[in-house]
Amino acid sequence: MSNRDETLKAARKALQSGQFERGRELVQALLAHEPNDGEALYIAAVAARYSKRFDEAAQHLAALHRTMPEYGRAWQEQGHLVLARGDAQGALAAFIRATRFNPALEASWREQVRLQAQAGRSGEAQAARAQQERLARMPRELVAVTNHLAEGRLARAEELCRHYLRQNPKDVEGMRLLAKIGIELGILDDAEFLLESAVAFAPDDLQLRLDYIDALRRRQKFEKAYTEAEALYARDPANPLFQSRLAIECIQTGDYDHGLALFDQVLEKLPRDPVSLTSRGHALKTKGARGDAEASYKAAIAAKPDHGDAWYALANLKTYRFEPGEIAAMREQLARPDLAFMDRVHLNFALGKALEDEADYEASFSHYDEGNALKRAQTRYSADAMSAELARQREYCTSDLFKGRADVGHKARDPIFIVGLPRAGSTLLEQILASHSQIDGTLELPNILALAHRLRGRKAGQSQYPQVLHKLSADKLMKLGEDFIRDTRIHRAGAPFFIDKMPNNFRHIGLIHLILPNAKIIDARRAPLDCCFSGFKQLFAEGQEFTYGLTEIGRYYSDYVALMDHWDDVLPGTVLRVQHEDVLDDLEGQTRRMLDYLGLPFEDACLEFHKTDRAVRTASSEQVREPINRKGQGAWKPFEPWLGPLKQALGELV
């Protein structure tokens, strides 16, 4: 046990025995060395409150909220502190936020029951009591799993949950929690199987069915998710929740008219529901109905002025320009101390875009930086861990590995992988190639990432991947390739070739080559400062945690280049590198070069990619509907005074 862990253990013991000053002194020493130590800040806040040092406790909690914005216990402690200061309304808000982030906090539910009843809100009090009683009935092991899951200790949560399910194999709540852990870890096939089994055991459990539909969508099994959502809808066609869920699945399957009609039904009953208005806007944007999408987002903002998702959706159109009144409205919302965490994140990114368009670069950068800092604290991404992971690829995926398995894998020639970093121009390359009559554009498919997760094994901290690649038999590699082709068939429209545009697949080119040796791989590369700063300005729907810091994204780009150089060394000629700037300079020449690599004839439609009628779900969806242009080139230059950490992380690549 480290000195830090011993100190924290001693501080907790001091608090439990009522020695609050002793506990406070112990963690103060830790905080002097590391002021953002979340556990030390929490103990310090509790000790200060019990010692009636309320201002000091508030300072510790403010620092803790900045460091760990979704730490439920911190908000529970905020509730206790505010209550001790006599602010019942503020305490209630804190306890509600605590259970939103960690539903296993029994004390927060209990206080909500008391405070809601005290305020005369009997319905809310009854709902909180139901949650408190549900928690009391839940096996203690599953309460612990819920707590570990909420606080990000996934390995411990998985260990406890699996142990419980070995003793109680048909416990549907245990299965639901393990599925949730699987989704967090990216092991989506396990999550789907668990939820499918749980639904079979408890077919009337609505939450299980909703979770199952969510897992199917994450696995991009859109037809099956649609079927499940349709079955829910058939139970009660007038239920707005079922209408909304079916609308989402209609959009995923490409049935925009039906999906939008269902959103309209929801909005007939709930005309000012900001979530439905925003979801409707996303559907319209994906379909290409730009003006209608804008109107839907603005209606959501009118209904709820602090609805950050809708503000950012406008910014994420890329070509939208905010009016001065809209900029003032966003600033007004950001000034609110009670603004929800994700609304604050969304508004910072939106305001960064708005002020960039106004050429107020210092203020723009300040908001981009704040939004990224919030997300970075939420994700707790480790650049060191990522560097180590990519270094293991170079260590184990050697020339000898590939020479010894020259004749393995499934021989299919269908897949075209476009890899690289997000915001590097991969959507443009996909749109160009998907305009060819023999190539289907699909999505950023999760299959390779999920396979890599499975190959890591179950032991926490003891990943078996990529070294396990040396142990996989020829038959196993063949089956994995066959599974990929089978599982991705649902996304294809019948063309001989198809694109998987998951950018992070560059981490797994060795695995791809072993299971699909004839697959084509295109590395979409963009100038480092353009690429990295564009990523820094982008708030991604999920994943891409490395983008939420200049140092982090610079290191990731450097690690990416080093790994791609490695693939060039051990798999010469396998990867075609396409530089974004070369595409801008010579669209036809680079298009012919890609098609020659793929062994396909040139087609003029590829040069008119912006006319291709297909749904595009990435952040570049509006940009690839325009002819080739240089709007994104050099966008970092006005921000250069603040990009020192990025340049330092990129080193010689600058």
N, C-alpha and C positions, 0 to 999 in steps of 0.2 A: 504493500500500500504506500502511495506517495505521501510526502509531507502535507500536501494540500488536502488529500483525502483524510488523513489522520486529523488534521485541524478541523475540517468540516464535521467529522464524526464527533470530536470532542465538543464542538460548539452546539451540535444538535443535542448531545447528552446534557449539556449545561442548561439549555432551554427547557428540556423535559423535566429537569429537577428544580426549575424555578430560578436558576442562577443567570438571570438575563444580562446583567452587566458582564459576567464572565464570558458568556456566549458572544456578546457584542465585541468585547476586546479581542477575542480570538479571530473573528472574521475581519475586523478592522485591519489586522496585520496582513491578511490575504489581499484585501482591497487596496492597500497601499502599494502592493506589487502589481496587482491586476484589477483595475477599477471596474472592468466589465465582466467579472466572474459572476455569472447568473446565480449560482447556488449561494455564494457568499453574500450577494446583495439581498437575496430572499431572507436568509437567516438574520442579516443585519436589520432588515426592515421589521421582522417579527420581534427581535430583541428590543429595538428602539420603541416599538409600540407598547410592549409590555412595561417598558421603563418610563412610559409616558413622555418620551421624546418625539412628539408627533411630527414636528417639522423635519427632524432627521429621518424619521421613517418615510415621510413623503418624498424626500430627496432620493433615498435608496430605491423606492418603488419607481420613481420617474426614470432613474437610470436603468432599472430592471426592465421596464416597459420598452425602453429604447433598444436594449440588448436582446430581449426575448419577448417580442410584442404579442405573441399568442400563448404565453405561459399562463395557463388557467389559475394556478395557485397564486401567482402574483396579483391577479385581479381579485381573487378571493381575499387576499391579504389587504388589498386596497379597500374592499368592502368593509372589512373589520376596522381598518383605520378611520375611514370616513364616518363609520357608525360611531366610533369612539369620540369623534369630534362633533357628533350631533346632527349629521346630515343624512337623514334616512333616505331621501330621494337619490342622492349620489351613491349611497351604499347599495341600494337596490340595483341601480344601473351597473355597478361594478360586479355584483353577484350574478346578474344575468349574463354579463360578458364572460365571467369565469366559467359558467356551465356551457356557454357556447364553445369555448376552447377545450374544456375538459368536463364531459358529462358525468364523470365519476366523483365529483366533489360534493359529497353529501351535505356538508355544512352550508354550502352556497344554496343548495335547494331548500334546506331548512329555513335559512334566513329569508329567501324569497317568499316562502309560504307565509311567514310571520309579517313581513313588510308589505306584501300585497294585501293581506287581510286587514292590516292596520290602515292602509290607504283606501279601504272599501272596495277593492277590486277582487270580488269573490271568485270570478271565473279564472283569473290569472293565478290566484292562490290555489284553486283546486287543481289547475294544470301542473303547477309546481309540486303540489303534494303527490300527484300521481307519479311524477318522475322520482320523487324522494322514495315513495313506496316501492316503485319498480327497482330502484337501486338497492333497497333493503332486501328485496326478494332475490336479487341476483346472487349467485354463488360468489363467495369472497374471491375465489381465484379469477373469476371473470371481471370483477371490479378492479382487481390489480392489473389485469390485462388492459382494460379500458384506460386506466391511469397511465400505464407505461406507453401505450399507443399515443395518447394525447400529448405526452411529454417527449415524444420522439425516440424512446428507447425500443426500437423495433425488434432488435434481436432478443431482448428479454421478454417482450410481449409475445413474440412468436414461440419462444421456449415454453413459457407458462401455458399458453393457449393449446399448444400441441400436447403437452402433458395432461391437461384437463380433458381434452377430447379423447385421449387414449382410454380414460376412465369413463367418459360419457360421450360415446361416439355419435349419438343422435341428438345432442344438445344444439338446437338451431342457433341460439345466441352465440355459443362458442364457435360454431361454423361461420356465422356472419362476421364475428370479430377477426377470425383467422383470414377470411376472405379480404377484409379491409386491410389487414397487414400485408397480404399478398399484393393488393393494388398499390399500396405505398412502396413496396419493394419492386414493383414492376413485374411480378410473377402472375400475369393476368390469367393464364390458363388454369392454374390452381384455384384462383379466386372464382372463376366461372364454374368450375366443377363443384366447389364447396357450396356456392349459392344455388346451383341447380339441384344439388342433393337436399339442401335445407328447404327449398321450395317444395320438393316432393314430400318432405316430412311435415311441413306446415303450409299447405297451399293457400290458406286464408290469411297468412301474415303479410299485410300490405307492405311493410318496410322491407321485408325480404324480397318481395317481387320488384320493388323499385330498385333495390341494390343489385338484383340480378340483371335488370335491364341496363343499369349503368355499367356493369362489368361487361356485358355483351357489346355495348357501344365502344367501350375502351379497347376491346379486342377487335373492333371494327367488323363485328358480325351484325351488320346493320339490318339485314333481312330478318334475322332471328329476334333482334331487339324490337323491331317493328311488330313482329307477330305477338310477342309478349305484351307490348304496350297496347296493341289492338285488343287483346284479351281483357286487359284491365278496363279499357274504354268501354267494351261491350257490357261490362258489369253495371256501369252507370254512365251513359253517354253525356249526361248533363254535369258531371263532376269536373270542375275547372282543372283540378290536378291531373286527372286522367286525360283530359283534352290537351293540356299543355305537354304532357309526356309523349303522347302520340304525335303531336305536332313536331316535336324535336326529332322523333324517329323518322317521320315522313321526310323531313329536310335531309336527314342523313342518307336516306335511300334515293334522294333526288326527286321526290314527289313534292315539289315546292308549292304547287297550287293547293293540294290537300292540306299540307302543313300550314300554309298561310291562312287558309279558310278556318282551320281549327284555332289558330291564334286569334282570329277575329271572333270566334265563338267565346273564347276566354275573355276577350276584352269587352264583349257585350255585357258580361256579368261584372267584370272588374275593369272598368274603362281606364282607370288610372293606375293599374298595376305596373310598376316600373320594370320589374323583371320580365314580364311578358312582352312589354313594349320593346325592351332591349333585345330579347331573343328574336322577336319578329324582325327587328332591324338587322340582326346578324344574318338571318335567312335571306332577307332582301339583298343585302350586300353580296352574299355568296352567289345569289342568282344573277347579280349584275344590275339590279334595279337601284342605282346609286341614289337618286333623288328621293325615292320612297324610304330607303334606309335612313337617310338623314332625318326625314320627317318623323320617323318612328323613334329614333334616338332623342330628338328634341322633345317629343311628347313625353318620353320617360323622364327627362330632366324637368319639364314643367310640372310633372306629377310629384317628383321628389328631387329637389334641387341639389341634394348632396349625393345623388346616385352616381358615384364615380365611374362605374362600369359604362354608363351611357356617355359621359363626357369623354372617356378614353376611346370609346368606340368611334366617336366623331374624329378624334385626333388620328386614330389608326386607319382612317380612310386615306391618310397620307396627303391627299390633295385638298382636304378641307381647310379653309382659313377661318379662324375664329374672329368674331366681331369684338370691338372694344368692350361692349357690354357683357359679352360672354366671358371675356378674360377677367373683368371685374367680379362677375358672379363666382367664378372658380376661386379667386383669391378670397372672397368673402367666406366661402365654404371651408377653405383650408384654415382660416383663422379660428374656426370653431374648436374649442377644446374637446368636445364630445364626439368629434367626427370618427366614424368607425375606421378600423385599421386599413382594410382594403380600399375603402373610399378615399382615404388619404393617399394611398399608393397610386390609385388610378388618377386622381386629380393632379398629383405632382407630375406624372408623366404627361398628362394632357396639357398642363400649363407649360411644361418644358417645350412641347411642340408648338404651342400657340406663341410663346415669346421668341422662339427661334424664327418663326415666320415673320415676326415683327423686328427681327435683327437686334433684339435686346439679349445678346448672347450671354452676358454675365448672369442675368436673372434666369435665363433659360437653363444654363448649366446648373445653377443652384437647385432648381426644381428637379432636373434629371438626377442630380447627385442625391438629393433627399429621397426621391422615390426608390432609387437603387439601394440606398443605405437601409431603408425599411425592409425591402425584399431580402437583402443580404442577411439581415438579422433574423428574418423569418426562416430562411432556408438553411442557415448555418453550413453553407457550402465550404469545403476545405480544398483550396488549391493544391496543398501538399498531397492530400489523398488522391486527387485526380492525377497529379504528376506521377505519383507512384504507380497508379493503375496503368497509365499509358506506358510507363517504363517497363512494366511486366510484359506488355505485348512485345516490346523490342527484345526483351530477355529470352522469352520462350518461343516466339514465332520466328524461328531461324530458317536459314536456307536448308539446313539438314532436315528440318521438319517437312518442308514442302517437297524436297527431293525424295524423301522416303515414302511420300504419299502421292506420287505423281499420277497414279491411275485410280484415285478414289473419288467418291462423291457422285452426285446425280448429274448426268451429262446435259441436262436441259440448257438451252441457249436463250430462253425467254427473258430472264430478268436483266434489267439495266438498273444498276444502283447509282444514284447521284448522291455523292457524299461531300462533306466539308463542314463549314461553319454556317449557322443561320445568318441570314442577311448577306450572303456571299454571292448571290445571283443564281442560286440553284432553282428557284421557282421559274426564272426566266429560261434557263436551259430546259427544264421540264416542259414549259409551255411551247418552246420551239420544237422539241422532239415529239411531244404529244400531238402536234399539228400534222405529223406524218401519218399516212393512212395505215401503216403497219405497226404503230406503237400506241398502246393505251397509257394515258397518264392516270395514276391512281391517287395515292395519298402518301403521307409519311407513315409507312407501315411499321408496326411495333414488333414484328415477328423476330427479327435478328436480335434486337435488344432483349426481348423476353427469353430467347434461347440462351444468350450469354448469361442472364440471371440464373437460369436453371443449371447451367454448367458450373456455376460458382459453388454449388452445394449448400448444405443447410447449416454447417457449423459457423457460428458467429466469429468473425475475425479470422477465419481460416479459408479464404476463397481458394477453390480448386481450379479456377480459370485464370489465365489461359493454359496453365501447365497441363491440364487434363486433356488438351488437344493431342498430346503425345500418346495418350492411352486409348483414345477412341478407335475402335476397330473399323475396318473398311465398310463392313455391313452397317455399323452405326452411323457413319458419315453419310452413306448412301441414303439411309432412312431419313436423316435430318434434312437432307436436300429434297427428298420426295415430299416430306411434310411441309416444307416451305412452299413448294410449288402448289400443293393441294390446298393449303390454308389461305393462300393469297388469291386463289382463283376467283373467289367471290367478288374481288375488286375489279376484275377485268371485263372488258366489253367485247372480247372476241378477236382482237388483233393478235398477230403472232408474238409480239414483244410487249413488255410492260415495264413501267418505271416504278421503283421504290425510292422515294425522295427523302428518306429519313437521314438528315445530315450526320447524326452521331454514329452512323454505321461505319464511319472511317476508323473508329476504334476497333472494329471487328473484321477488317478486310481479310485477315488470316483465316478466321472462321468461315467467312463467306467463300473464300477460295477452296477451302477443304470440302465443303458440302456442295458447292456449285462451281466447279472449276471452269465452266464455260460462260459464266455470268460476266457481263461487261460492267466496268466500274469507271465512272467519270468523277473526277475531283474538281468541284466547282470552287475556284479560288479567286479571292478579291484582294486588292492591295490592303495591307494590314491595318493602317489607320482608318481607312474608309470602312473596312469590314468590322473592326472592333468597336469603333464609335457608333456605327449604325446599330450594332447589337446592344450597346450600352443604353441607347435611346429607346429600345424596344421593350415593352412589357409583354412577356410571353404568357400564353394561356396556362402552360404547365411545362415543367422541365427547363432546361437551359439555365440552370442556376449559376453557371460560370459567368453569365453576362452581367451580373448585378454588382460590378465593381471594376474600376479601370485596371487595377493590378490583376484581378482574377481573370478578366477576359484577355488581357495581354499575355499572361502566362499560358492560358489555354491555347491561344493561337500559336505561341511558340512550341508548345508540346505537340500540337497538331502537325505543324510543319516538320518537326523532328520525326514523328511517327510516319508521316507520308514519305519522307526520305527513306525511312527504313523499309517500307513496303516496296519502294522503287528498287532498293538494293536486293531484297530477298525474292521479289516477284517481278523481275524486270519485264517491262512491256505490258503488264497486266492492267495498269491504271492509266487512263487518259486524263491529263491535266488540262483544264480549260480555264484560262485567265479571263475574268470578267471584263477587264479593260480591253482585251483583244476582241471580245465579242462586240463591244461598243465601237471599236475601230473598224472591224471587218465582219459584219454579221454573216454575210454569205460565205466567206472563206471559212469561218469557224463552224458554221452549220455543216458545210460540206466535209470538214475535217471530222466532226462527230459522226456523221452518217457513214463516212468511209470506215471509221473505227468499228462501227456497228455492222458493217457489211450491207448497208441499205442504200438504195438509189436516192438521189436528190429529188426533193419535191418542192415546188415554189411555195406551197402552203406553209412551210416551215418559216419562211421569211415574213409571212403575214400572220404570225402567231397571235397578234393582238386581236385578230378577227375570229379566233377559234372560240366556239361556243361551248365552254365547259366550266363547271363550277371550280373555283379556286378558293381553298380554305386557309391559305397562309396569309401572313401579314402583308405580302406583296400582291394581294389579289387585285387591287385597283391599278397598281403600276404595270402589271403584265397585260392589262387591257389597253395600254397605250403603245404606240410605236416606240422603237428603240430610242432612248434619250440618255442624257448625261446628268440628270438632275441630282443624283446621289453622289457624284464624284466630287471629292474635295470638301464634303459637308463638314468635315472635322476642322478645317482650317480656321474658321472664326472662333473656335473653342480652344485653339492651341495653347493659350496661356494656362489652362487648367488641366492639360493632358500629360503633365510630367510623369505621374505614376504609370500611365499606359505606355509611354515611350520607354521608360525604364524597364518595364516588364518585357517589352518586345525586344529590347537590346538591339543587336545588329540588324534585325529584320526591318527596323524603321528605314 
